[in-house]
């Protein structure tokens, strides 16, 4: 499974109405740590089953409403949603192992 490209327009349908937990990567093209995390997120998106978790990326420059609503002040920020609500977050560049643990904590 590849990651889902999220926008202010599809955020509710893809994230808030999802049956599976959703990890949202809030990022921007000019952000160095975001660029570093991009391949990690893409790898994890292919490693996890689509029914277990959905992984999406939201460009904060192009989609200010979702970033503002969830008070994303630093990027990269990784927010976990379950049942339409934000349940956890991780901010900054982290190792693939740490990101995998973060996902597994919410999919077990």
LUMLUM-920640 format. One line per 10 residues: number of its first residue (from 1); their letters; for each residue z negated, y, x of N, C-alpha, C. Coordinates in Angstrom, 3 decimals, padded with zeros to 6 digits, always signed. Example, Ala and Ser with C-alpha at 12.3 -4.5 7.8 and 13.67 -1.06 7.14 Angstrom:
BEGIN
1> AS> -007.800:-005.690:+013.190:-007.800:-004.500:+012.300:-007.800:-003.300:+013.200  -007.080:-002.250:+012.850:-007.140:-001.060:+013.670:-007.870:+000.030:+012.900
***
This chain:
BEGIN
1> XXXXXXXXXX> +000.000:-001.182:+000.854:+000.000:+000.000:+000.000:+000.000:+001.237:+000.895  +000.844:+002.177:+000.591:+000.844:+003.449:+001.314:-000.102:+004.407:+000.605  -000.463:+005.477:+001.285:-001.326:+006.456:+000.627:-000.544:+007.184:-000.468  -001.268:+007.777:-001.398:-000.689:+008.537:-002.497:-000.749:+010.013:-002.113  +000.347:+010.748:-002.323:+000.334:+012.184:-002.079:-000.235:+012.855:-003.317  -001.359:+013.535:-003.143:-002.042:+014.171:-004.268:-001.726:+015.659:-004.323  -001.708:+016.196:-005.545:-001.484:+017.619:-005.774:-002.475:+018.077:-006.845  -002.557:+019.384:-007.027:-003.392:+019.896:-008.119:-002.895:+019.341:-009.453  -001.584:+019.119:-009.568:-000.996:+018.655:-010.823:-001.324:+017.192:-011.127  -001.346:+016.313:-010.118:-001.568:+014.890:-010.403:-002.994:+014.428:-010.097
11> XXXXXXXXXX> -003.857:+015.343:-009.655:-005.211:+014.975:-009.227:-005.995:+014.266:-010.334  -005.959:+014.829:-011.541:-006.731:+014.216:-012.624:-006.265:+012.797:-012.915  -004.955:+012.602:-013.040:-004.426:+011.274:-013.355:-004.634:+010.268:-012.234  -004.360:+010.680:-010.995:-004.430:+009.759:-009.857:-005.865:+009.499:-009.390  -006.732:+010.496:-009.510:-008.088:+010.377:-008.956:-009.139:+010.215:-010.045  -009.225:+011.181:-010.931:-010.312:+011.192:-011.907:-010.163:+010.112:-012.973  -008.934:+009.691:-013.264:-008.725:+008.652:-014.276:-008.447:+007.283:-013.669  -008.617:+007.149:-012.370:-008.335:+005.875:-011.698:-009.417:+004.842:-012.013  -008.981:+003.601:-012.245:-009.936:+002.511:-012.461:-010.595:+002.104:-011.146  -009.860:+002.206:-010.051:-010.393:+001.853:-008.724:-011.024:+003.088:-008.087
21> XXXXXXXXXX> -011.958:+002.897:-007.145:-012.463:+004.040:-006.381:-011.296:+004.705:-005.649  -011.418:+006.013:-005.414:-010.350:+006.754:-004.729:-010.938:+007.527:-003.550  -010.339:+007.335:-002.375:-010.683:+008.121:-001.196:-009.635:+009.220:-001.082  -010.089:+010.486:-001.093:-009.169:+011.613:-000.972:-009.371:+012.269:+000.384  -008.283:+012.348:+001.146:-008.258:+013.013:+002.445:-007.764:+014.437:+002.215  -008.684:+015.416:+002.326:-008.311:+016.830:+002.232:-007.921:+017.275:+003.641  -006.672:+017.729:+003.818:-006.152:+018.025:+005.147:-005.202:+019.237:+005.094  -004.766:+019.677:+006.277:-003.746:+020.724:+006.387:-002.906:+020.449:+007.630  -001.634:+020.850:+007.617:-000.745:+020.563:+008.749:-001.175:+021.228:+010.061  -001.872:+022.350:+010.005:-002.275:+023.089:+011.207:-003.590:+022.586:+011.807
31> XXXXXXXXXX> -004.233:+021.626:+011.148:-005.568:+021.154:+011.556:-005.439:+019.977:+012.530  -005.856:+020.193:+013.782:-005.765:+019.150:+014.806:-006.471:+017.853:+014.439  -007.773:+017.918:+014.068:-008.476:+016.685:+013.679:-007.823:+015.990:+012.475  -007.216:+016.782:+011.576:-006.518:+016.184:+010.423:-005.328:+015.364:+010.910  -004.598:+015.909:+011.890:-003.444:+015.201:+012.444:-003.895:+013.908:+013.126  -005.047:+013.967:+013.783:-005.595:+012.792:+014.450:-005.976:+011.704:+013.432  -006.500:+012.119:+012.282:-006.957:+011.174:+011.269:-005.808:+010.617:+010.420  -004.673:+011.307:+010.382:-003.544:+010.880:+009.549:-003.151:+009.424:+009.745  -002.870:+009.000:+011.007:-002.489:+007.599:+011.224:-003.603:+006.615:+010.857  -004.850:+007.008:+011.041:-005.996:+006.142:+010.683:-005.998:+005.906:+009.171
41> XXXXXXXXXX> -005.829:+006.979:+008.420:-005.806:+006.878:+006.953:-004.619:+006.020:+006.510  -003.454:+006.232:+007.137:-002.272:+005.437:+006.782:-002.498:+003.953:+007.064  -003.118:+003.641:+008.207:-003.408:+002.239:+008.543:-004.355:+001.621:+007.522  -005.420:+002.344:+007.182:-006.400:+001.814:+006.231:-005.772:+001.639:+004.851  -004.852:+002.531:+004.485:-004.178:+002.421:+003.187:-003.394:+001.112:+003.100  -002.882:+000.625:+004.239:-002.133:-000.631:+004.214:-003.064:-001.847:+004.308  -004.278:-001.647:+004.850:-005.203:-002.773:+005.027:-005.982:-003.124:+003.771  -006.234:-002.142:+002.918:-007.016:-002.400:+001.707:-006.097:-002.697:+000.531  -006.525:-003.608:-000.333:-005.788:-003.967:-001.531:-005.793:-002.801:-002.517  -004.659:-002.551:-003.156:-004.530:-001.431:-004.094:-005.524:-001.518:-005.256
51> XXXXXXXXXX> -005.915:-002.720:-005.636:-006.881:-002.864:-006.719:-008.310:-002.572:-006.279  -008.542:-002.592:-004.958:-009.875:-002.352:-004.413:-010.152:-000.869:-004.263  -009.170:-000.147:-003.733:-009.322:+001.296:-003.521:-007.954:+001.945:-003.478  -007.916:+003.183:-003.935:-006.708:+004.001:-003.825:-007.011:+005.054:-002.762  -006.051:+005.294:-001.870:-006.242:+006.291:-000.820:-005.177:+007.361:-000.989  -005.632:+008.612:-001.092:-004.710:+009.719:-001.293:-004.948:+010.842:-000.303  -003.902:+011.636:-000.072:-003.991:+012.783:+000.824:-003.626:+014.040:+000.046  -004.434:+015.090:+000.217:-004.206:+016.344:-000.490:-004.131:+017.479:+000.527  -002.981:+018.144:+000.593:-002.775:+019.277:+001.492:-003.488:+020.489:+000.877  -004.548:+020.979:+001.539:-005.360:+022.061:+000.971:-004.619:+023.391:+000.932
61> XXXXXXXXXX> -003.617:+023.583:+001.806:-002.838:+024.824:+001.782:-001.981:+024.915:+000.527  -001.476:+023.773:+000.082:-000.573:+023.746:-001.077:-001.317:+023.502:-002.388  -002.566:+023.035:-002.315:-003.321:+022.650:-003.522:-004.738:+023.199:-003.435  -004.860:+024.475:-003.729:-006.155:+025.145:-003.557:-007.149:+024.854:-004.691  -006.654:+024.477:-005.871:-007.562:+024.260:-007.003:-008.514:+023.090:-006.757  -007.972:+021.933:-006.357:-008.820:+020.756:-006.139:-009.787:+021.009:-004.982  -009.290:+021.610:-003.893:-010.157:+021.896:-002.739:-011.280:+022.841:-003.147  -010.958:+023.840:-003.962:-011.973:+024.794:-004.418:-012.973:+024.164:-005.365  -012.486:+023.352:-006.288:-013.365:+022.716:-007.279:-014.424:+021.846:-006.605  -014.028:+021.139:-005.530:-014.966:+020.240:-004.859:-015.571:+020.863:-003.603
71> XXXXXXXXXX> -015.417:+022.197:-003.475:-016.058:+022.973:-002.406:-015.777:+022.412:-001.019  -014.514:+022.097:-000.778:-014.101:+021.623:+000.542:-013.949:+022.842:+001.446  -014.897:+023.014:+002.370:-014.908:+024.179:+003.251:-014.450:+023.836:+004.655  -014.617:+022.591:+005.062:-014.184:+022.132:+006.386:-013.248:+020.951:+006.209  -012.215:+020.922:+007.030:-011.307:+019.780:+006.977:-011.171:+019.180:+008.366  -010.850:+017.906:+008.513:-010.610:+017.002:+007.390:-011.910:+016.675:+006.644  -011.772:+016.532:+005.337:-012.891:+016.108:+004.495:-012.412:+014.911:+003.686  -013.250:+013.903:+003.620:-012.902:+012.671:+002.910:-013.896:+012.500:+001.771  -013.418:+012.657:+000.537:-014.285:+012.559:-000.626:-014.001:+011.253:-001.357  -015.064:+010.577:-001.749:-014.941:+009.317:-002.476:-015.236:+009.587:-003.949
81> XXXXXXXXXX> -014.332:+009.147:-004.798:-014.486:+009.309:-006.239:-014.587:+007.947:-006.899  -015.491:+007.860:-007.877:-015.626:+006.646:-008.696:-015.868:+007.092:-010.127  -015.131:+006.510:-011.046:-015.337:+006.835:-012.459:-015.183:+008.313:-012.755  -014.283:+008.980:-012.032:-014.020:+010.391:-012.301:-014.994:+011.359:-011.667  -015.913:+010.858:-010.832:-016.910:+011.736:-010.210:-016.931:+011.560:-008.698  -017.194:+012.656:-007.987:-017.363:+012.581:-006.539:-018.703:+011.907:-006.263  -018.678:+010.826:-005.478:-019.910:+010.084:-005.210:-020.358:+010.182:-003.751  -019.457:+010.606:-002.862:-019.829:+010.655:-001.448:-018.781:+011.458:-000.691  -019.139:+011.896:+000.525:-018.143:+012.565:+001.359:-018.466:+012.402:+002.830  -017.415:+012.527:+003.612:-017.496:+012.422:+005.064:-016.639:+013.575:+005.578
91> XXXXXXXXXX> -017.139:+014.342:+006.539:-016.394:+015.497:+007.034:-016.149:+015.362:+008.533  -014.920:+015.704:+008.939:-014.580:+015.702:+010.359:-013.864:+014.442:+010.782  -013.371:+014.476:+012.012:-012.680:+013.316:+012.560:-013.683:+012.221:+012.897  -013.400:+011.010:+012.465:-014.271:+009.866:+012.737:-013.418:+008.692:+013.210  -014.072:+007.696:+013.763:-013.350:+006.508:+014.228:-012.839:+005.711:+013.028  -011.853:+004.868:+013.283:-011.320:+004.013:+012.227:-012.424:+003.109:+011.685  -013.271:+002.595:+012.577:-014.374:+001.719:+012.145:-015.315:+002.444:+011.193  -015.660:+003.690:+011.538:-016.580:+004.449:+010.684:-015.942:+004.726:+009.317  -014.662:+005.034:+009.317:-013.967:+005.281:+008.045:-013.895:+004.001:+007.220  -013.651:+002.882:+007.881:-013.590:+001.595:+007.183:-014.947:+001.268:+006.559
101> XXXXXXXX> -016.023:+001.517:+007.306:-017.378:+001.292:+006.773:-017.636:+002.178:+005.565  -017.187:+003.443:+005.635:-017.360:+004.386:+004.526:-016.655:+003.854:+003.269  -015.437:+003.335:+003.442:-014.701:+002.786:+002.315:-015.378:+001.533:+001.785  -015.768:+000.638:+002.686:-016.376:-000.633:+002.253:-017.698:-000.428:+001.529  -018.420:+000.623:+001.890:-019.691:+000.932:+001.236:-019.471:+001.184:-000.269  -018.277:+001.666:-000.617:-017.996:+002.036:-002.018:-017.112:+001.029:-002.739  -016.698:-000.026:-002.029:-015.831:-001.008:-002.679:-016.484:-002.387:-002.745  -017.661:-002.513:-002.173:-018.335:-003.823:-002.138:-018.847:-004.199:-003.510
***
